[in-house]
């Protein structure tokens, strides 16, 4: 396959990723109706409830950006105070790691085309039969689930040809700077696709097919995790001061968490290598990376949650 055809196939695979994520997110938001807004509104009562709400809703709708932007809307309207909104952002970062688990536990253990087609066909049939109902929205979710894994299947088939055209090993030859380069590449992937979930699915697929190494994949995931802040930054253009402060909190938390992950990169990867064996039996690279993504976000929340009052005061002083 020539370079042009390969680029087109990869773009198509990424497009299927994004289409599937969009269908799942939109369908779940519609199917849930006002309940997602109710949960977010009630999460203002305690910091822990905010974290749990952010985590749960993000895991459900598969989009930390959607949850963060919705939370910014609440803050902008004066319906949620900054301290509890920050807790929702913490939880959203944990919830977004669910995509990595979907890819690692499902995406490489089944015939994806055989798995995906019934979801796409059945989902769109339900959507066509009940277009303006919650059942129709759930059909859209099922179709999105199938399209998402079709994207993985396309990428799996085409990533083998990437190594012949792009030498990622050359980036790994820059010593300590190679980590920085892969972090920047992960950041750019998320910024371009406006979806850290899709970027992380892409990274896991690249690692599973041997195009990118395990440690380089970890650096890409850190960069993708930071890159998701660009959506929040764009969402607060022209918003209130409180909403801008929440976006600053999102940026500060994700950068801080990324720094923690990089500072503890090798100890974390060593620990994860032992833990991952208990999850899938052989501790595959993609399972280890999914666990790495979850673990460093949990670690970030564990560090930031106790200092949230001081963090908020700092934002109010600077914002």
Secondary structure, DSSP 4 states (H G I P E B T S, - for coil): --HHHHHHHHHHHHHHHHHHHHHHHHHHHHHHTTHHHHHHHHTTS-HHHHHHHHHHHHHHHT-HHHHHHHHHHHHHTTSS-HHHHHHHHHHHHHHTTHHHHHHHHTTTTS-HHHHHHHHHHHHHHHHHHTTTSHHHHHHHHHHHHHHHHHHHHHHHHHHHHHTTT--HHHHGGGTHHHHHHHHHHHHHHHHHHT-HHHHHHHHHHHHHTTSS-HHHHHHHHHHHHHHTHHHHHHHTTT--HHHHHHHHHHHHHHHHHHHHHHHTHHHHHHHHHHHTHHHHSS--HHHHHHHHHHHHHHHHHHHHHTTHHHHHHHHHHH-
